[in-house]
Amino acid sequence: MVRVSIPYARVFVDLEVADQNLRGILESKAHHVVATEDQDDLVRRALENPIGSPRLAELARGKTKIVVVTSDHTRPVPSKTTLPLLLEEIRRGNPAAEITILIATGFHRLTTENEMLKKFGEHIVRHEKIVNHDCRDEASLVEVGVLPSGGQLILNRLAMEADLLVAEGFIEPHFFAGFSGGRKSVMPGVASATTVLANHCAQFIASDYARAGVLENNPIHIDMLYAAKKANLAFILNVVIDADKKIVKAFAGDAEKAHLDGCAMVAEMSSVAAVPADIVITSNGGYPLDQNIYQAVKGMTAAEATLKEGGIIIIAAACNDGHGGQDFYDTFYNCPSAKEIYENILQTPMERTIADQWESQILARILIKHQVIMVTDQCDPKIITDMHMTHAHTLEDALQLAYQIKGHDASVTVVPDGVAVIVRA
């Protein structure tokens, strides 16, 4: 028997898989990287040696309105470490700077004060100016232009009126944008609902280039990069993290060049060869990425990439926040067939994209070919079954159910952290 550990909520859950069934364990090398420096030192070194840019302290000199875009409660950016150092660097060059921290909620709900305290720490929450981006608040948005795709580019007014726009984030494989980080802080991070809907349209999501680890010719990335340039995103601090959400590398500097360097490192560490199997066991990386079903679709795509036709995905995700999007839930609840959902979405033009359509499109794509068993003890099972999936309370229960369906000699591949890998055919 081989024991595997799967991240779930804030812990790991173990599962034993028989040697005769197990075909492979696909993991990012980042999970085994041992940082050679203290986390603070890694970030400071990156800030002191920016890529393709002067130091942030120099950029901050003489500026009056500085906006720092940071990730929201759904992203494991270690802001308690990174944000104080970023603010310190700004104030090194401009002690009197007027700084606003803008939370890039994208299309998500607003981050609560309690979530801010957990993410940023009490000192920053009590002493810094923090604003939640609201993609539906028209008064806080401004029209900027037209995206390469033809969609409207509408961004947060604070970001556009800043005389220095800075962003922090982290880089990991992203299931349709190629990689997270960099330009994503602007779009979808601080974009309007209209802009996000256009960028996440059915045509783009269906593109063969809209996949994990792909930037070249990726229509979603092209729009995002354009938006970041139009917003004058001047400087980024992006980190790479391990399985324990600890920083193993930091990249700072020019918004495009520093991000590309970070993506190259992540691609090298995260790329794994597919090991096709009848059953694939995975996760969404644990907290905070597995708080809802919406986010958990990301982990499913890694399993999809190494699964045999008609195979079964077992995904462990707490989903303590439920489905994660009412429109996302309603799409499945109101339609009896994943195939019908998928075909309806493909016929939807860009200008009629609805909320969470992209996540529905990808989940439907998966469910047309595969059965999904979601493992959680923190979510109402009815929500899961309403969305055309099967519920199990434990990994053991899920695996036994999968064996009953596929046979007890079925092959098994394990992808412990489905959002941390790029599965190559």
N, C-alpha and C positions, 0 to 999 in steps of 0.2 A: 504493500500500500504506500502511496505517496501522499503526504499531507501538504496541502496548499493553504495559504492565508489570503483572504479576500478582504479588501477594505470595505467597511460598512459603517455608515454614520461616523462616529468618532473613534471606532475601534476596528479590530480585525476579527473576522470569523473564519474558523478553520474547517476544512473538509478533506476527507480521505478519499482518494480515487485509486482503484485497483490498478496495479502495474499493467495488466493485460489490456485495460481499456485506455489508459492514458497515452496520447500521441505526442503531446508537447505542452510546454508552459512558455507562453510568449510574454516577455517582460521588457520594459525599457531599461537600457543601461543606466539611466539616471537613478533608478532605484538602488543601484549598487555603487554609485559614485560617492566617494568620501571627500567632502570639502577639505581643502588644504588650509583654509583660513577660517577664522571666525566670521559669522554672517555679517556683522557690522563692517568688518574689515573688507569683505568681498564687495559690499556695496560702496564703501568709501573709495576703494581702489578703482571701481568702475567710474564713479563720479569724478575722480581725479584724472582719469585717462579716457575722456570721451572719444567716441568713434565718429570721425567726420564732422566734428563740431568743436567750437571753443567750450571751455568749462561753463557750466550753468551759472556760476557766480558772475562770470563776465557778461553773459547774456542778460542777467538780471539788473545790471547797473543802469540806472536812469529810468527804469521802467516803473510805471505807477500802478498798473492793474495787472497783476499776475494771477493766472488761473492754473491750478494743478488738478488735472483730471485723475481720479482714482476709481478703482473697481468697486462694485457693490457687494452685497452680502452673499451673492451666489458664487463668488470667485475666491479661490484660496491665495490671493495675493497677500504676502506677509507684511501688511502695511504697518504693523506695530514696529517693525524693523525699518522698512524702506522709507515710509513717509516722514518720520522725524529727520532722517538724514538728508532727504530731498529738501525739506524746508530749511534745514541748517545750511545747506549749500547755497540756496537762494539768498538767504539773509547774510551769508558771508560777503556777497557782492552788493547787497542792498538791504541793510538792516531795517530800513523804514518801509519796506515794500508792503503794499496792500495785497494780501494773498487771500484768494478764495479757493477752497477745496470743493471741487464739483464732482459729485458721485455719479459715475457713468452707469445709470440704471438701464440704459438701452430701452428695451421693450418690457422690462420687468416691472414689478411693483416697486414703490419707493422703499428705501432702506429705513428701518425704524431706528429710534434713538438707542434702544437696547442693542440692536445689531451693530450700530456704529461704535458703541462702547466696547463690544467684543472685538471688533475688527481693528479699530484705530487706537483704543486705549482712552482712559478718562482724560488725560492731560490734553490731547488733541481735541477731543469732543468739547471740553469745557473752555478751551482757550483759543481755538481757531474758528474762523468763519467757514461753515460747511453748508453746502446747498445740494439738495437732491435734484438731479435732472428729472424732468417730467415730460415725456415725449408727447403728451396730449395737451399740455398747457400752452396754447397758442401765444399767450402774452409773453412767455419766456423764450420764444423761438423767433428766428429771423430767416428769411429766404436768402439763399446764397447763390443759387444758380441751378444748372442742370447737370446731372450725372452723365458719364459716358453712355450709360444704358438708356438714357432718355428720361429717367425719373427725376422728380424735383429734389433738389438738395436744400434741406431746411435744417438748421443746426441751432443749438442753444445760444441764446443771445450773449450770455456771460462769456462763453468761449470765444465768440466772434468779436466781442468788444475788448477782449484782453489785448494788452500790448506785448504779452509774453504768455504763450500757451505751452504748458508742460504736461506730461502724462506719465503715470506709473502703471505697471501691469506685470503679467507673467506670460511666458511663452510655452505653449504646449501644442500638440497636434489638435487641429480643429476640424470637425467632420465635414464642413462644407466651405469654410473660409481658408483652408490650408493649414494655417497656424493662428493661434490667438496672439494677443499683444499688439504693440505698435499702433498701426492705423485704426485698429478696432476700438481704441479708446474714444475716437471721434465718431466713427460710424461702425456699429450702431450705438456706441456708448452714449453720445450726447446729441443724437439725431432725433428728428421728429418721427412720429409714428408713420406719417406718409412716406418719408424717405426710407425707413426700415422696410416697410411693406414692398416698396418698389425694388429694393436691393435683394430681398429674399423671395422674389417672384418664382413661380413654378418653373419657368424656362431655365433660370439660372440654377436652381436646386437640382434640376434634372441633368445639367451639364456633366459630362465625364470628367471635366477639370475641377468641378466643385467637390473635391475630396480631400481627406486628411493628407497633409504633407505636400499639397500641390498649390503653387502660387502662379506659375507661368500659365497664361491663357485662362486663368480662373476669373470668370466674369464678376464674381462677388468681390474678390480681392481687388480687381481693377477699380471698381466703384469706390471701395473703402479707401484705397490709396489716394484717389482723386480728392475725396472728401477731406482727408487729413491735410493734404496740401492746400486746399482752398481755405481751411481753417487756420493755416499757418502754424501747425503743430511744430514747434521749434526744437523740442528736446524730449527724449524719453528715458525712463529708467525701467528696464524690464529684467525680470529675474527668471531663472530656471530653478525648479524645486524638485526635491526627491519625494519618495512615497510618504515621508513624515511631514511633508510641506515645509521642509527646511531648504534654505537657499544653497545651491551648489555652484551657481555662476550668476554673475550680474553683467548686464550690458547697458551702457548709457551713451547718449550722444544724439546724432542726427536721427530723426524719426524713421527714416527709411533705411539708412545704412546700418545703424545699430540693430534694428529689428532683423534685417537680413542676416547679419552675423549670428544673432541669437537663433534664428530659424535654422541656419546651417548646422549649428551645434545640436539643436534638438532633433533635427532630421537624422543626424549621424547616430545619436543615442537611442532614438525611438523606433527606428525602422527594424522590423522583424519580418522574417519570411513566413508566409501563410503555411499552416499545417492543417489541411482539411480534415474535418471530423464530423461525425453525426450529431454530436452534442458539443456546444461551446459554453463554458462557464466564464462569466465576466462580472464586472462591477462598473460603477461610474466614479470610482476613485474615492468614495467616502465623502464625508463632510468637507466643504459645503456643497460639493457638486451633486450629491445624491439626495437633495432635499425634496425633489418632486419628480414625477414621471416625465414631465417635459424635458428636464435636463438629462434624465436617464437614457433617452434615445441616443445620445452621443455614444455611450458605452456599448449600446447594441450594435452600432455600425462597425465597431472593431470586430465583434463576434461574427457579424454578417460577412466580413471580408475573408474569414477563414472557415466558413461553414459549408458543408456539402448541401446540395439542393435538397430541400425538404427536411433540413435539420432542425434542431431545437436549440434555442438560446435560453440559457439560464442566467439571469442578471440579478445580482444582489444590490438593492438600492433602498435606503430607508424610506424615502418619499413621505416623510413626516409632514410635509407641506401640501400633500395631496397631489392633484393632477398638475398644478403649476400654471394652468391657463384655462379659463372657462370655455373659450372658443375651441381650443385644442380638445378638451374633453367632449364638448358637444358634437364635434365633427364625427367622433367614433360612436358616441351614444346614440346619435340620431340616424346612423346608417348601418345596415346589417352586414355590409361587405367591405373589406379592405380594398379589394380591387375596384369597387365602385367609387370609393373615396379617392383613390389614386387617379383614376381616369377623369373624375370631375375636376380635380385640382389641375391636372395637366391641361385642361381646356380653359383654365382661368387666365385671362390676360393680366399683364402687369398692373394695370390701373385698377383692377378689381381684386387684387390680393387681399386676403383677410388676415386678421390677427392669428398668429401661430400656425398659419397654413404650411409653412416650411417644415415644421416639426411633424405635422400630420402627414405631409407628403412622404417624409423619410420613414416614419413609423409604418405607414401603409405599405410602402415599398418592401419593407422587411416582412410584414405580416402576410403579404401575398405569397411569399416563398417559404416562410418559416413560422413555427410556433414559438411564442415567447412565454417563459415562465418567470414571473417576477417574484423575488424572494424579499419579503419584508414583514416585520411585526409591528410597524409603526404607521401603516396606511390602511384605510378601509378597503378590504378585499373587493367590495362591490365596485369601487372606482376602477380597479384593475380589470375586473371581468367585463365591466361596461365598455372598456376600451379594447375589447377583443383579445385580451391576454389571460393567462392562467396564473392564479396566485398560489404561493407556497409560503409557509411560515419559516422554514429553514432550508438551507442548502441541501441537507441530507434528504428532506422530503422531496425537493425539486429533482434531485438526481435520480431518486428511486422512481418518480413519476416519468421522467425522461426514459429511463431504462424500460419501463413498462410499455412505452410507446415505440421505442426504437429497437428494443431487444437488449438483453443483458450483456451481449457481446459488443454493443455499440461503442464506437471510438469516441474519445473525449479529448478536447483541447481546452486548456485553461488560459485565459487572458486576465490575470488578476486585476489589472487596472486598465479598463477599456478606453479611457480618455488619454492615456499616457503613451500609446503606441501607434505607429503607422504600419499597418499590415500590408506588405507587398506581395503580390501574386507571384 
